[in-house]
Every structure is written in structure tokens, then in C-alpha cells.
Amino acid sequence: MPFRNLLILVFIFPRLLVAEESQAPSPPSKQVIMKALQWMQSSTPERRQAAYRSVHLLGKEAVPSFRKALQKARQYHERRLADVLSSRNQGGNPYEELVTIVDELRGERSRVYPLMMKDWQKNRQEIDSLRAEWEKLDRLYQRATKLSNTDTTAIDKQIDGITDALVEIHDQLARFEGQTKEEARAISKLERRKSALEESFDGSSYMKAAEVLGTMRSEIASLTSANEHNQASSWASAPQKNFARLISYERAVLGLRPLKLEEKLSSSATGHSGDMARMGFFSHTSPVPGKKSFSDRARKAGFSGGPSGECIAAGQGSFSSAYESWFYSDGHRHIMLAKGPSVLGFGVIAKHWTLVTGRM
């Protein structure tokens, strides 16, 4: 304990300590309890620790009074937490709107994704409606992304300080209830923080909000990582990079893993586009020996993962037009938006477009 706090304790408790030496033990005075409570409510950790230690100086007779003081201190810090989370404190609460938006985004993803994977028999009107559903999701996703990028440092610092106080009080009460030092050491810091926060509605709400924020930031980081990987692929052409960015974003809006360009799989796709353009055929089945299926072509190109699907198109003037044509074809859309793939190969020769998805 810091020397200054020791001096303060000496001034607070001298009469009581003298009394305990000269007569039978008795509960601490109201003045002592009120001072201890005041320190337990402090935002300064050293003051709180001094208050907790004082019970050991006063003996077991002080335990009932200190337990009540701890419970009051817990209520005080829970109110502080509620004030921060309800934006009654300066700075506002960036978590509040995020939880609402992400809950809506998750619900809409669960509703829309099965529609994406349904066979609409290439009914353009139905697929137009499907495209509109994706655009609604995109608006929610953009709002969630913007909120997730908000700097939460200030509010996190406030909440961390309050949580520290709640954890300390939780530990002290557990000790009064018979928890041994060995049992206390067996509980991780994370578990202790979770237990302390779960005891209040606002604490539970904050944990949910923090989980939501962490999940969204992880989604954003995954998309950023894929885009950076694809952009840094020196072997890839502009159409390959642009298509990879487009399909990864389309998937991210739906909550799916973005795809990374894979060189050998792209060589396979480019080769098939070239074969179709040169030999005048348009098919997933190639007449070229050893390249009959997309799996054969991927293996021949040296791809070590598992190819999962292929899309082909001809005549489109841009990568985005190729994507749209595949989106409106049920089987191709299912390949592009499947949950399993992690990589893609993409190639274009003379307006012949080939996409191959795969897993590494």
C-alpha cells in the first residue's frame, strides 16, 4: 500500500484500533463505515484498495458492516456504468445504435441468404427483387461499418475503470462468502470481469455490445485483408483485381467470407477462357486433352486446394457485366455466394470470362 494511504488509514481508524486493544471487539463506528464506503466509491484504485484492506485491520466484527458497504458501493458503480451507457455522461455511446443496426443486419441476412440460394428458374422479375434485397442489406451493412469504425477509446476507458471497481467488489464479496485464495486464483481475469458485469443489466448490455462491435470489426478486417492481398498480387491483371474486389464485397454484405485471388487457379481460369476463344466453343467441358473438367484444369495448373465451382460467360464488355450475368443465372449465383470457398481464380480472354472458386 502506498505510504500516503497508510498515513490516511492511520488517521481514519486510530480510535477504533485503540478501542479494540483496550476492550472487547465491537462493530466499527458509522463514521468509519461511511469513510470506507466513500473510498470504495472512488474512481481511484488505490483508495478502493485501502478501503478493502481496512476490514482486515478491524477484524471479523467488521465483516457484516463492510459487506453492506460493498453492496452499496457496487450499486453506486453500476449506476455510473448506466450513466455512461445511456449517454448521460459526456461523449455519448457509440455502441447503442450499432447493436440495433447489427441485430437488424443479422436478421435480414438470415432471411435473404436462403432466397439467394433458391432456384428462381432464371425468372428475371424475381431476381430483380433479389437484387433489391441485396441493396437493402448493403445500406444496413454500410451503416454498421461506419458505426464500427467509430473510435470507442474514450468510452472504453470509462467502462474499463468502472469494471475494475465492480470486479474488486465482486472479489471481496466472494471472499466474505468463503472463497479461498486458491479458488480465486483459478478464475481468469476475463471470467472475473464477465461475472462482475453479468450482475447488472447494463453490464450485460455492454458485453453484448462489445461482442457485436468485435464481430463487425472482424468482418471488416477480413474484407480489408482480402482486398489488400488481391491488390498486392503482382501477377494479377486489373480485371482480376477488380472482379475480386466486387465479389468479395457482394459476399461480405451477406456475411460471407471474402475471396482471395489464387494464382494457379487464375491461370486455370484464364487458360479455359483462352481455349474457348481460340477454339470457338462455350462449355464447362473442354475438348482439350487433360482439361476436360474445371477440376482437371485446376489440377493441371498446379492448384493444390479443392476447386468447388466454375462460372463462364461470353460477350460481356466488363468484369461487372460478367458478374451481373452470373447473378441472374441461379446456378452461377449459387457458386459465387456459396459458404465454402476461400479463394478464386478469374480470367478473361477476348470477352470470354471464367471464374473458378476453391478452398485452401
C-alpha positions in Angstrom: 0.0 0.0 0.0 1.4 3.5 -0.9 2.8 5.3 2.1 0.3 8.2 1.7 -2.6 5.8 2.0 -1.1 4.2 5.1 -1.0 7.6 6.7 -4.6 8.3 5.8 -5.7 4.9 7.3 -3.9 5.7 10.5 -5.8 9.0 10.8 -9.1 7.4 9.9 -9.0 4.4 12.2 -6.9 5.3 15.3 -9.6 5.5 17.9 -11.2 2.2 16.7 -7.9 0.4 16.8 -7.1 1.7 20.3 -10.6 0.7 21.4 -10.1 -2.8 20.1 -6.9 -3.2 22.1 -8.5 -2.0 25.3 -11.9 -3.6 25.3 -13.9 -6.4 23.7 -14.2 -6.3 19.9 -17.2 -4.4 18.6 -18.5 -3.4 15.2 -16.8 -0.4 13.6 -18.4 3.0 14.0 -20.8 4.5 11.4 -18.1 7.2 10.7 -15.6 4.5 9.8 -18.0 2.6 7.6 -19.1 5.8 5.8 -15.5 6.7 5.1 -14.8 3.2 3.8 -17.9 3.4 1.6 -16.7 6.8 0.3 -13.4 5.3 -0.7 -15.0 2.2 -2.2 -16.9 4.5 -4.5 -13.8 6.3 -5.6 -12.6 6.2 -9.2 -9.0 5.9 -7.8 -7.9 2.2 -7.5 -5.5 3.0 -4.6 -8.3 4.4 -2.5 -10.6 1.5 -3.1 -7.8 -1.0 -2.2 -7.2 0.9 1.1 -10.8 0.6 2.0 -10.9 -3.1 1.3 -7.7 -3.7 3.4 -9.2 -1.8 6.3 -11.6 -4.7 7.1 -8.6 -6.9 7.9 -7.3 -4.3 10.4 -10.7 -4.2 12.1 -11.3 -7.9 12.4 -14.2 -10.2 11.7 -16.7 -8.0 13.7 -16.5 -5.5 10.8 -17.5 -8.0 8.1 -21.3 -7.5 8.3 -21.0 -3.7 8.1 -18.4 -3.9 5.3 -20.5 -6.4 3.3 -23.3 -3.9 3.3 -20.9 -1.1 2.4 -19.6 -3.2 -0.5 -23.1 -3.8 -1.8 -23.8 -0.1 -1.7 -20.6 0.6 -3.5 -21.5 -2.0 -6.2 -24.8 -0.2 -6.7 -23.0 3.1 -7.0 -20.6 1.8 -9.7 -23.5 0.1 -11.5 -25.2 3.5 -11.7 -22.0 5.0 -13.1 -22.0 2.3 -15.7 -25.6 3.0 -16.6 -24.9 6.7 -16.9 -22.0 6.1 -19.3 -24.0 3.6 -21.4 -27.1 5.8 -21.5 -25.0 8.8 -22.8 -25.8 10.9 -19.7 -22.0 11.3 -19.5 -20.1 13.4 -22.0 -19.0 11.8 -25.2 -22.2 9.7 -25.9 -22.4 6.0 -26.5 -21.3 4.8 -30.0 -22.3 1.2 -29.0 -26.0 1.9 -28.6 -27.0 2.4 -32.3 -24.6 -0.2 -33.5 -26.3 -3.0 -31.6 -29.7 -2.1 -33.1 -28.3 -1.9 -36.6 -26.3 -5.1 -36.4 -29.3 -7.0 -34.9 -31.3 -5.9 -37.9 -28.5 -6.7 -40.3 -28.2 -10.3 -38.9 -31.9 -10.8 -39.1 -32.1 -9.6 -42.7 -29.0 -11.8 -43.7 -30.8 -14.8 -42.3 -33.9 -14.0 -44.3 -32.2 -13.0 -47.6 -29.5 -15.6 -47.9 -31.9 -18.6 -48.4 -33.6 -16.5 -51.1 -30.2 -16.0 -52.8 -29.6 -19.8 -52.9 -33.1 -20.6 -54.2 -33.6 -21.7 -57.8 -35.8 -19.0 -59.4 -35.7 -20.7 -62.8 -34.0 -17.6 -64.2 -37.2 -15.5 -63.6 -35.8 -12.0 -64.2 -38.6 -10.3 -62.2 -37.9 -12.5 -59.2 -34.1 -11.9 -59.4 -34.7 -8.2 -59.8 -36.4 -8.4 -56.4 -33.5 -10.4 -55.1 -31.1 -7.7 -56.3 -33.2 -5.1 -54.5 -33.0 -7.2 -51.3 -29.2 -7.2 -51.5 -29.2 -3.4 -51.9 -31.3 -3.0 -48.7 -28.7 -5.2 -47.0 -25.9 -3.1 -48.4 -27.4 0.0 -46.8 -27.5 -1.7 -43.4 -24.0 -3.1 -43.9 -22.6 0.4 -44.7 -24.3 1.9 -41.6 -22.9 -0.9 -39.4 -19.5 -0.5 -40.9 -19.5 3.3 -40.3 -20.5 2.8 -36.7 -18.0 0.0 -36.2 -15.2 2.4 -37.3 -16.1 4.9 -34.6 -13.4 5.5 -32.1 -14.6 3.9 -28.8 -11.4 4.6 -26.9 -12.9 7.2 -24.6 -16.0 5.3 -23.6 -14.0 2.0 -23.3 -11.6 3.7 -20.9 -14.5 4.9 -18.7 -16.1 1.4 -18.7 -12.8 -0.4 -18.0 -12.3 1.8 -14.9 -15.9 1.1 -13.7 -15.5 -2.6 -14.5 -12.3 -2.8 -12.4 -14.2 -1.4 -9.4 -17.0 -3.9 -9.9 -14.5 -6.8 -10.2 -12.8 -5.7 -7.0 -16.2 -5.6 -5.1 -17.2 -8.9 -6.6 -13.9 -10.5 -5.4 -14.3 -9.0 -1.9 -17.9 -10.3 -1.6 -16.9 -13.7 -2.8 -14.1 -13.8 -0.2 -16.6 -12.9 2.5 -18.8 -15.8 1.3 -15.9 -18.3 1.8 -14.0 -18.3 -1.5 -10.4 -19.4 -0.8 -7.3 -17.8 -2.3 -6.7 -20.9 -4.4 -10.2 -20.8 -5.8 -9.8 -17.1 -6.6 -6.5 -17.7 -8.4 -8.2 -20.4 -10.5 -10.6 -17.9 -12.0 -9.2 -15.9 -15.0 -9.3 -12.2 -15.2 -11.6 -12.4 -18.2 -14.0 -14.7 -16.2 -14.0 -12.4 -13.3 -14.8 -9.4 -15.4 -17.6 -11.3 -17.1 -19.1 -12.4 -13.7 -18.9 -8.8 -12.4 -20.6 -7.3 -15.4 -23.3 -10.0 -15.7 -24.6 -9.0 -12.3 -26.2 -5.9 -13.8 -28.5 -5.3 -16.8 -26.2 -2.5 -18.1 -23.2 -4.7 -17.7 -24.8 -7.5 -19.7 -25.9 -5.0 -22.3 -22.3 -3.7 -22.6 -20.9 -7.2 -23.0 -23.4 -7.8 -25.9 -22.5 -4.5 -27.5 -18.7 -5.3 -27.2 -19.3 -8.7 -28.8 -21.3 -7.1 -31.6 -18.6 -4.5 -32.2 -15.8 -7.1 -32.1 -17.7 -9.3 -34.7 -18.3 -6.4 -37.1 -14.7 -5.2 -36.8 -13.5 -8.7 -37.5 -15.8 -8.8 -40.6 -14.4 -5.5 -41.8 -10.8 -6.6 -41.1 -11.3 -9.8 -43.1 -12.6 -7.9 -46.1 -9.7 -5.4 -45.8 -7.2 -8.2 -45.6 -8.6 -9.9 -48.7 -8.6 -6.7 -50.7 -5.0 -5.9 -49.7 -3.9 -9.4 -50.6 -5.6 -9.1 -54.0 -4.3 -5.7 -54.7 -0.8 -6.8 -53.8 -0.9 -9.8 -56.2 1.7 -8.6 -58.7 0.8 -11.3 -61.2 -2.9 -10.3 -61.3 -4.4 -8.0 -64.0 -6.7 -5.1 -63.3 -9.8 -7.0 -64.3 -8.8 -9.9 -62.0 -8.2 -7.5 -59.1 -11.4 -5.5 -59.8 -13.6 -8.6 -60.0 -12.1 -10.0 -56.8 -12.9 -6.7 -55.0 -16.5 -6.8 -56.4 -17.3 -10.4 -55.5 -15.7 -10.1 -52.0 -17.8 -7.1 -51.2 -21.0 -8.7 -52.5 -20.3 -11.7 -50.2 -19.3 -9.5 -47.2 -22.7 -7.8 -47.3 -24.3 -11.2 -46.9 -22.0 -12.1 -44.1 -19.9 -14.5 -46.2 -16.1 -14.9 -46.3 -14.4 -12.6 -48.9 -12.3 -14.4 -51.5 -8.6 -14.1 -52.2 -7.1 -14.4 -55.7 -5.1 -17.6 -56.2 -2.5 -17.5 -58.9 -2.7 -21.1 -60.2 -6.5 -21.2 -60.0 -6.5 -17.9 -62.0 -4.1 -19.5 -64.5 -6.6 -22.3 -64.9 -9.5 -19.9 -65.4 -7.6 -17.7 -67.9 -6.5 -20.8 -69.8 -10.1 -22.0 -70.2 -11.2 -18.5 -71.4 -8.4 -18.6 -73.9 -9.3 -22.1 -75.1 -12.9 -21.2 -75.6 -12.0 -18.0 -77.5 -9.4 -19.8 -79.7 -11.3 -23.0 -80.4 -14.7 -21.5 -80.7 -16.6 -23.4 -78.0 -18.6 -22.3 -75.0 -18.8 -25.0 -72.3 -17.7 -26.2 -68.9 -16.4 -29.3 -70.7 -13.3 -28.7 -72.7 -12.1 -30.7 -75.7 -8.5 -30.1 -74.7 -6.8 -33.3 -73.5 -6.3 -33.3 -69.7 -8.5 -30.3 -69.3 -12.0 -31.8 -69.6 -13.5 -30.5 -66.3 -12.7 -27.4 -64.2 -11.2 -29.7 -61.6 -8.9 -31.2 -64.2 -7.9 -27.8 -65.4 -7.2 -26.6 -61.8 -5.0 -29.6 -61.1 -3.2 -29.3 -64.3 -2.4 -25.7 -63.4 -0.9 -26.8 -60.1 -3.7 -25.8 -57.8 -3.2 -27.7 -54.5 -6.6 -26.9 -52.9 -10.1 -28.1 -53.7 -11.8 -26.5 -56.7 -15.5 -26.1 -55.9 -17.3 -24.5 -58.8 -17.0 -22.7 -62.2 -18.8 -19.9 -63.9 -18.3 -19.0 -67.6 -19.7 -16.1 -69.7 -19.0 -14.7 -73.2 -19.6 -11.3 -74.8 -19.8 -9.1 -71.7 -17.7 -5.9 -72.0 -16.6 -5.7 -68.4 -16.0 -7.7 -65.2 -19.1 -6.1 -63.6 -21.3 -7.2 -66.5 -19.9 -10.7 -66.2 -20.8 -10.7 -62.5 -24.3 -9.4 -63.2 -24.9 -12.1 -65.8 -23.9 -14.8 -63.3 -26.0 -13.3 -60.6 -29.1 -13.6 -62.8 -28.3 -17.3 -63.5 -29.3 -19.3 -60.5 -26.6 -22.0 -60.6 -23.8 -19.4 -61.2 -25.1 -17.2 -58.4 -25.1 -20.2 -56.0 -21.5 -20.9 -56.9 -20.4 -17.2 -56.3 -22.3 -17.0 -53.0 -21.6 -20.4 -51.6 -20.3 -20.5 -48.0 -17.4 -22.9 -48.5 -14.9 -21.2 -50.9 -12.0 -19.1 -49.6 -10.1 -18.4 -52.9 -11.0 -17.6 -56.5 -9.4 -17.8 -59.9 -10.5 -15.4 -62.6 -9.5 -14.9 -66.2 -10.7 -13.1 -69.3 -9.6 -13.6 -72.9 -11.4 -11.9 -75.8 -14.6 -11.3 -73.8 -14.6 -14.9 -72.6 -14.9 -14.8 -68.8 -14.1 -17.7 -66.4 -14.5 -17.8 -62.6 -13.4 -20.8 -60.5 -13.9 -20.9 -56.8 -12.0 -23.1 -54.4 -10.9 -24.0 -50.9 -7.3 -23.9 -49.5 
